[in-house]
Amino acid sequence: MAAAAGRLRAAGVPDPARDARLLLAHAASVDAARVTLIAPEEIAPEVAERFDQLISLRAVRVPVSQLIGRRAFYGRDFAISRDVLDPRPETETLIDLALGEDFTRILDLGTGSGCILVTLLAERPAATGLGVDLSEAACLQASANAVQHGVADRADIRQSDWFGAVEGRFDLILSNPPYLAAEEMADVSPELRQHEPEMALTDGQDGLSIYRIIAAEAQGYLTPQGRVMVEIGWQQGEAVQEIFAAAGWGRVTLAHDLDGRPRVVSADKPA
């Protein structure tokens, strides 16, 4: 495993020892906590070959989650592929804020893997929700995760360009939209730039266009006491708040993640 970690380190992988451990655990079908108990001579040839293949792929910066097919999010494992954005810890801030609200029906715009929609439905057994995504492959992935976590009967997944196929009213409208500006894409990690869907990362413009759509249209889909919550890039707090204020929202607030960075803008009380 030390040699594998060395290969990853030479390839510029940020945490090579951790990744080598996770990939060996996956290749050997054992828990990651037990990997250090495996002596090199105990590794079967087929496991060693599989491990070598995984290390080669990780060295060209394929994300670990795509190699093992899952990613932990809010205490649950979600099936992941290169068709959806990899769930990230900072998005759990959005979940925490949503769970502080009263809701029975939610809308997840750009649902991707379904991690936001499925998590909230799993945490609130009486709630129902709609998740929409322009990508058919993402819709299939979200549907699979809804089945895996036992909420498929309460989760409606539809292919839609934002509000295009949305009907009805919701207590919460949530989104982690593509918020990287086109010019920022050259500076992101190879894992993002080469292996995750570009449409989930950037709007191809200034990184703010989807917030303008949500701010302009969401009022028509909220219940009277409903609220919108959107994840933002940590430098976008002021700009996104201004977008919602300019669209006529009566109360707009900013919340920070566990690292103290601006992370979620909430808006309610339409003017």
CORVEN-V542636 format. One record per backbone hydrogen bond with DSSP energy under -0.5 kcal/mol. NH is the residue of the N-H (numbers start at 1). CO is the residue of the C=O. If there is no record, write none. Layout:
BEGIN
nh = [NH & NH]
co = [CO & CO]
END
This chain:
BEGIN
nh = [5 & 6 & 7 & 8 & 9 & 10 & 11 & 12 & 13 & 16 & 19 & 20 & 21 & 22 & 23 & 24 & 25 & 26 & 27 & 28 & 29 & 29 & 30 & 34 & 35 & 37 & 38 & 39 & 42 & 43 & 44 & 48 & 49 & 50 & 51 & 52 & 53 & 54 & 55 & 56 & 57 & 58 & 59 & 60 & 60 & 61 & 62 & 66 & 67 & 68 & 69 & 70 & 71 & 73 & 76 & 78 & 80 & 84 & 91 & 92 & 93 & 94 & 95 & 96 & 97 & 98 & 99 & 100 & 100 & 101 & 103 & 106 & 107 & 108 & 109 & 109 & 110 & 110 & 111 & 111 & 114 & 118 & 119 & 120 & 121 & 122 & 123 & 124 & 127 & 128 & 129 & 130 & 131 & 132 & 133 & 139 & 140 & 141 & 142 & 143 & 144 & 145 & 146 & 147 & 148 & 149 & 150 & 151 & 152 & 154 & 155 & 155 & 156 & 156 & 157 & 158 & 158 & 160 & 160 & 162 & 164 & 166 & 170 & 171 & 172 & 173 & 174 & 174 & 175 & 176 & 179 & 180 & 182 & 184 & 185 & 185 & 187 & 188 & 188 & 192 & 193 & 194 & 195 & 195 & 196 & 200 & 201 & 201 & 202 & 203 & 212 & 213 & 214 & 215 & 216 & 217 & 218 & 220 & 221 & 222 & 223 & 226 & 227 & 228 & 229 & 230 & 231 & 232 & 236 & 240 & 241 & 242 & 243 & 244 & 245 & 246 & 247 & 248 & 249 & 250 & 250 & 251 & 253 & 255 & 257 & 260 & 262 & 263 & 264 & 265 & 266 & 267 & 268 & 269 & 271]
co = [1 & 2 & 3 & 4 & 5 & 6 & 7 & 9 & 8 & 13 & 15 & 16 & 17 & 18 & 19 & 20 & 21 & 22 & 23 & 24 & 25 & 26 & 25 & 31 & 32 & 34 & 35 & 37 & 39 & 40 & 42 & 44 & 45 & 46 & 47 & 48 & 49 & 50 & 51 & 52 & 53 & 54 & 55 & 56 & 57 & 58 & 57 & 63 & 63 & 64 & 65 & 65 & 78 & 76 & 73 & 71 & 69 & 81 & 88 & 89 & 90 & 91 & 91 & 92 & 93 & 94 & 95 & 96 & 97 & 98 & 101 & 128 & 172 & 130 & 107 & 174 & 108 & 132 & 108 & 132 & 111 & 114 & 115 & 116 & 117 & 118 & 119 & 120 & 124 & 104 & 154 & 106 & 156 & 108 & 158 & 135 & 136 & 137 & 138 & 139 & 140 & 141 & 142 & 143 & 144 & 145 & 147 & 146 & 146 & 151 & 151 & 152 & 129 & 154 & 155 & 131 & 156 & 133 & 158 & 160 & 161 & 163 & 221 & 105 & 105 & 227 & 107 & 172 & 229 & 109 & 177 & 201 & 205 & 181 & 181 & 182 & 184 & 184 & 185 & 189 & 189 & 190 & 190 & 191 & 192 & 197 & 197 & 198 & 198 & 180 & 208 & 209 & 210 & 211 & 212 & 213 & 214 & 217 & 218 & 219 & 170 & 223 & 171 & 267 & 173 & 265 & 175 & 263 & 233 & 236 & 237 & 238 & 239 & 240 & 241 & 242 & 243 & 245 & 244 & 268 & 269 & 268 & 266 & 264 & 261 & 257 & 234 & 255 & 255 & 230 & 253 & 228 & 251 & 226 & 248]
END
